Amino acid sequence: MRWGFIGASNIAERVIPSLRKLEGQTLVGVYSRRLSRAQEFAAQQGLAIGSDDLESFLTQGRFDAVYISSTNELHHPQALAALAHG
């Protein structure tokens, strides 16, 4: 299963080690509104993609699932964007 993370947050930092313990999980990339934060988080977590463009991120990553850990008011539009990309 290919995972993307929407939100370079400390919550995502806590979820990532748990996902890595599960067989068959591939942690691919992270989206953040700030490119520097996305790239920093991706490097720290060993993710291939760090992006500040949500549409491009969702297309490029070809994710099976995303974990949304952005601030609460962004969850709805980000979830809809992820759903639109399957």
N, CA, C and O atoms as a DFTB+ gen file, in Angstrom:
344 C
 N C O
     1  1       0.846      -1.166       0.000
     2  2       0.000       0.000       0.000
     3  2       0.895       1.233       0.000
     4  3       1.810       1.339       0.817
     5  1       0.636       2.155      -0.905
     6  2       1.414       3.393      -1.029
     7  2       0.749       4.507      -0.215
     8  3      -0.423       4.824      -0.418
     9  1       1.514       5.090       0.704
    10  2       1.005       6.119       1.602
    11  2       1.578       7.484       1.278
    12  3       2.759       7.625       0.962
    13  1       0.711       8.492       1.362
    14  2       1.114       9.879       1.307
    15  2       0.652      10.558       2.581
    16  3      -0.333      10.148       3.195
    17  1       1.361      11.585       2.970
    18  2       1.026      12.329       4.185
    19  2       0.717      13.770       3.823
    20  3       1.529      14.467       3.214
    21  1      -0.467      14.197       4.208
    22  2      -0.879      15.574       3.983
    23  2      -0.750      16.280       5.324
    24  3      -1.584      16.131       6.217
    25  1       0.312      17.044       5.432
    26  2       0.632      17.701       6.688
    27  2       1.924      17.149       7.256
    28  3       1.984      15.986       7.655
    29  1       2.946      17.966       7.293
    30  2       4.248      17.572       7.846
    31  2       4.234      17.888       9.338
    32  3       4.896      18.816       9.803
    33  1       3.478      17.106      10.060
    34  2       3.196      17.412      11.462
    35  2       3.862      16.426      12.407
    36  3       4.388      15.391      11.997
    37  1       3.823      16.785      13.700
    38  2       4.349      15.850      14.696
    39  2       3.445      14.627      14.826
    40  3       3.904      13.568      15.254
    41  1       2.183      14.755      14.468
    42  2       1.291      13.588      14.471
    43  2       1.745      12.607      13.386
    44  3       1.824      11.403      13.631
    45  1       2.038      13.116      12.200
    46  2       2.544      12.255      11.133
    47  2       3.852      11.595      11.562
    48  3       4.080      10.422      11.266
    49  1       4.701      12.332      12.249
    50  2       5.960      11.769      12.743
    51  2       5.721      10.582      13.670
    52  3       6.531       9.656      13.709
    53  1       4.625      10.601      14.411
    54  2       4.307       9.497      15.331
    55  2       3.648       8.332      14.611
    56  3       3.774       7.189      15.049
    57  1       2.950       8.600      13.516
    58  2       2.268       7.538      12.759
    59  2       3.249       6.753      11.886
    60  3       3.122       5.538      11.735
    61  1       4.215       7.449      11.322
    62  2       5.144       6.835      10.369
    63  2       5.849       5.607      10.936
    64  3       5.881       4.585      10.249
    65  1       6.413       5.636      12.139
    66  2       7.079       4.428      12.642
    67  2       6.139       3.231      12.762
    68  3       6.551       2.094      12.533
    69  1       4.893       3.477      13.117
    70  2       3.920       2.384      13.220
    71  2       3.628       1.779      11.858
    72  3       3.552       0.558      11.723
    73  1       3.464       2.625      10.846
    74  2       3.207       2.116       9.495
    75  2       4.396       1.323       8.971
    76  3       4.222       0.333       8.260
    77  1       5.591       1.754       9.317
    78  2       6.793       1.049       8.866
    79  2       6.891      -0.356       9.449
    80  3       7.564      -1.212       8.876
    81  1       6.241      -0.605      10.561
    82  2       6.259      -1.925      11.193
    83  2       5.342      -2.914      10.478
    84  3       5.448      -4.122      10.689
    85  1       4.447      -2.411       9.638
    86  2       3.481      -3.263       8.951
    87  2       4.024      -3.696       7.595
    88  3       4.536      -2.880       6.828
    89  1       3.908      -4.957       7.318
    90  2       4.378      -5.490       6.044
    91  2       3.579      -4.907       4.878
    92  3       2.368      -4.709       4.976
    93  1       4.275      -4.638       3.783
    94  2       3.613      -4.200       2.559
    95  2       3.275      -2.729       2.481
    96  3       2.560      -2.312       1.571
    97  1       3.775      -1.923       3.421
    98  2       3.480      -0.492       3.412
    99  2       4.666       0.261       2.818
   100  3       5.809       0.052       3.222
   101  1       4.387       1.138       1.858
   102  2       5.418       1.973       1.251
   103  2       5.070       3.420       1.536
   104  3       4.040       3.920       1.082
   105  1       5.921       4.085       2.281
   106  2       5.694       5.483       2.644
   107  2       6.403       6.341       1.611
   108  3       7.630       6.333       1.513
   109  1       5.608       7.087       0.837
   110  2       6.117       7.725      -0.378
   111  2       6.471       9.188      -0.207
   112  3       7.576       9.595      -0.566
   113  1       5.560       9.995       0.334
   114  2       5.835      11.424       0.342
   115  2       4.950      12.212       1.278
   116  3       4.046      11.683       1.924
   117  1       5.247      13.512       1.326
   118  2       4.526      14.422       2.211
   119  2       4.224      15.722       1.473
   120  3       5.016      16.197       0.659
   121  1       3.072      16.275       1.778
   122  2       2.662      17.595       1.298
   123  2       2.622      18.539       2.494
   124  3       2.139      18.181       3.569
   125  1       3.134      19.740       2.293
   126  2       3.010      20.817       3.263
   127  2       2.795      22.103       2.482
   128  3       3.220      22.201       1.331
   129  1       2.155      23.072       3.076
   130  2       1.942      24.348       2.386
   131  2       3.257      25.091       2.146
   132  3       3.334      25.947       1.264
   133  1       4.281      24.770       2.919
   134  2       5.615      25.373       2.737
   135  2       6.558      24.331       2.152
   136  3       6.774      23.278       2.751
   137  1       7.113      24.622       0.997
   138  2       8.005      23.678       0.321
   139  2       9.196      23.316       1.190
   140  3       9.576      22.147       1.257
   141  1       9.790      24.292       1.853
   142  2      10.958      23.999       2.690
   143  2      10.614      23.003       3.792
   144  3      11.415      22.123       4.108
   145  1       9.425      23.138       4.377
   146  2       8.997      22.198       5.435
   147  2       8.756      20.822       4.837
   148  3       9.154      19.818       5.428
   149  1       8.115      20.756       3.684
   150  2       7.851      19.463       3.038
   151  2       9.150      18.742       2.722
   152  3       9.277      17.544       2.975
   153  1      10.105      19.458       2.177
   154  2      11.379      18.839       1.811
   155  2      12.166      18.412       3.043
   156  3      12.783      17.347       3.053
   157  1      12.146      19.232       4.070
   158  2      12.835      18.893       5.322
   159  2      12.227      17.649       5.953
   160  3      12.947      16.741       6.368
   161  1      10.904      17.609       6.024
   162  2      10.201      16.466       6.620
   163  2      10.472      15.207       5.805
   164  3      10.750      14.150       6.373
   165  1      10.393      15.310       4.487
   166  2      10.645      14.153       3.620
   167  2      12.049      13.612       3.847
   168  3      12.234      12.399       3.945
   169  1      13.038      14.492       3.932
   170  2      14.417      14.059       4.156
   171  2      14.566      13.380       5.517
   172  3      15.221      12.343       5.626
   173  1      13.966      13.956       6.543
   174  2      14.057      13.391       7.891
   175  2      13.404      12.016       7.978
   176  3      13.878      11.141       8.702
   177  1      12.317      11.831       7.239
   178  2      11.548      10.592       7.326
   179  2      11.898       9.584       6.228
   180  3      11.344       8.485       6.206
   181  1      12.798       9.938       5.331
   182  2      13.182       9.027       4.258
   183  2      12.107       8.848       3.208
   184  3      11.942       7.760       2.656
   185  1      11.372       9.922       2.930
   186  2      10.306       9.881       1.930
   187  2      10.831      10.457       0.618
   188  3      11.647      11.379       0.623
   189  1      10.370       9.920      -0.487
   190  2      10.871      10.324      -1.799
   191  2      10.346      11.684      -2.252
   192  3      11.021      12.384      -3.006
   193  1       9.154      12.065      -1.805
   194  2       8.504      13.276      -2.299
   195  2       8.254      14.250      -1.144
   196  3       7.768      13.863      -0.081
   197  1       8.591      15.501      -1.372
   198  2       8.236      16.600      -0.479
   199  2       7.696      17.710      -1.354
   200  3       8.439      18.273      -2.158
   201  1       6.414      18.040      -1.218
   202  2       5.766      18.951      -2.151
   203  2       4.926      19.994      -1.438
   204  3       4.420      19.767      -0.339
   205  1       4.788      21.163      -2.097
   206  2       3.877      22.196      -1.600
   207  2       2.717      22.427      -2.572
   208  3       1.990      23.412      -2.448
   209  1       2.546      21.526      -3.533
   210  2       1.454      21.594      -4.518
   211  2       0.600      20.341      -4.353
   212  3       0.981      19.261      -4.805
   213  1      -0.546      20.486      -3.710
   214  2      -1.365      19.329      -3.351
   215  2      -1.801      18.529      -4.569
   216  3      -1.701      17.302      -4.563
   217  1      -2.278      19.190      -5.606
   218  2      -2.749      18.479      -6.803
   219  2      -1.619      17.668      -7.442
   220  3      -1.802      16.501      -7.788
   221  1      -0.479      18.282      -7.591
   222  2       0.676      17.596      -8.160
   223  2       1.113      16.438      -7.269
   224  3       1.427      15.354      -7.760
   225  1       1.133      16.668      -5.978
   226  2       1.508      15.647      -5.001
   227  2       0.611      14.422      -5.129
   228  3       1.096      13.292      -5.178
   229  1      -0.686      14.649      -5.183
   230  2      -1.628      13.534      -5.266
   231  2      -1.505      12.787      -6.590
   232  3      -1.648      11.565      -6.626
   233  1      -1.244      13.499      -7.662
   234  2      -1.062      12.863      -8.972
   235  2       0.247      12.088      -9.022
   236  3       0.273      10.923      -9.419
   237  1       1.314      12.730      -8.624
   238  2       2.648      12.134      -8.698
   239  2       2.776      10.906      -7.803
   240  3       3.409       9.924      -8.190
   241  1       2.194      10.950      -6.633
   242  2       2.379       9.881      -5.658
   243  2       1.638       8.594      -5.945
   244  3       2.037       7.528      -5.476
   245  1       0.549       8.681      -6.720
   246  2      -0.254       7.484      -7.013
   247  2      -0.531       6.688      -5.719
   248  3      -0.267       5.488      -5.644
   249  1      -1.060       7.377      -4.726
   250  2      -1.259       6.798      -3.401
   251  2      -2.476       5.879      -3.345
   252  3      -3.470       6.088      -4.041
   253  1      -2.370       4.872      -2.511
   254  2      -3.515       4.035      -2.169
   255  2      -4.264       4.650      -0.990
   256  3      -5.473       4.469      -0.842
   257  1      -3.523       5.382      -0.153
   258  2      -4.117       6.019       1.029
   259  2      -3.301       7.252       1.380
   260  3      -2.105       7.324       1.096
   261  1      -3.961       8.216       1.998
   262  2      -3.267       9.364       2.551
   263  2      -3.647       9.491       4.018
   264  3      -4.761       9.157       4.422
   265  1      -2.712       9.973       4.791
   266  2      -2.951      10.276       6.188
   267  2      -2.952      11.798       6.292
   268  3      -1.949      12.446       5.993
   269  1      -4.073      12.362       6.714
   270  2      -4.209      13.812       6.785
   271  2      -3.971      14.259       8.220
   272  3      -4.729      13.927       9.131
   273  1      -2.894      15.024       8.392
   274  2      -2.557      15.514       9.735
   275  2      -2.278      17.014       9.713
   276  3      -1.502      17.535      10.514
   277  1      -2.921      17.678       8.792
   278  2      -2.832      19.143       8.733
   279  2      -3.731      19.726       9.824
   280  3      -4.312      18.986      10.618
   281  1      -3.842      21.044       9.858
   282  2      -4.732      21.659      10.836
   283  2      -6.186      21.356      10.466
   284  3      -6.512      21.181       9.292
   285  1      -7.033      21.298      11.457
   286  2      -8.403      20.812      11.290
   287  2      -9.196      21.493      10.182
   288  3      -9.926      20.825       9.450
   289  1      -9.064      22.810      10.047
   290  2      -9.876      23.511       9.047
   291  2      -9.497      23.132       7.618
   292  3     -10.247      23.430       6.689
   293  1      -8.361      22.487       7.424
   294  2      -7.934      22.069       6.088
   295  2      -8.330      20.629       5.748
   296  3      -8.233      20.224       4.589
   297  1      -8.769      19.864       6.726
   298  2      -9.078      18.454       6.494
   299  2     -10.119      18.240       5.399
   300  3      -9.929      17.391       4.528
   301  1     -11.192      18.980       5.429
   302  2     -12.271      18.769       4.470
   303  2     -11.816      18.981       3.032
   304  3     -11.959      18.064       2.224
   305  1     -11.277      20.137       2.674
   306  2     -10.860      20.307       1.276
   307  2      -9.729      19.355       0.872
   308  3      -9.670      18.922      -0.279
   309  1      -8.848      19.032       1.791
   310  2      -7.759      18.107       1.460
   311  2      -8.279      16.686       1.275
   312  3      -7.806      15.966       0.395
   313  1      -9.232      16.281       2.080
   314  2      -9.843      14.962       1.916
   315  2     -10.576      14.876       0.575
   316  3     -10.488      13.865      -0.122
   317  1     -11.292      15.934       0.221
   318  2     -11.994      15.940      -1.064
   319  2     -11.004      15.870      -2.225
   320  3     -11.255      15.179      -3.212
   321  1      -9.889      16.576      -2.112
   322  2      -8.870      16.519      -3.154
   323  2      -8.305      15.107      -3.287
   324  3      -8.136      14.603      -4.397
   325  1      -8.015      14.477      -2.161
   326  2      -7.491      13.107      -2.191
   327  2      -8.517      12.135      -2.790
   328  3      -8.159      11.260      -3.578
   329  1      -9.770      12.290      -2.418
   330  2     -10.820      11.435      -2.982
   331  2     -10.950      11.616      -4.491
   332  3     -11.190      10.654      -5.221
   333  1     -10.791      12.837      -4.944
   334  2     -10.879      13.117      -6.385
   335  2      -9.766      12.425      -7.152
   336  3      -9.892      12.176      -8.351
   337  1      -8.670      12.113      -6.457
   338  2      -7.552      11.414      -7.095
   339  2      -7.594       9.915      -6.839
   340  3      -6.648       9.196      -7.158
   341  1      -8.675       9.459      -6.272
   342  2      -8.844       8.022      -6.070
   343  2      -8.178       7.498      -4.838
   344  3      -8.250       6.301      -4.559
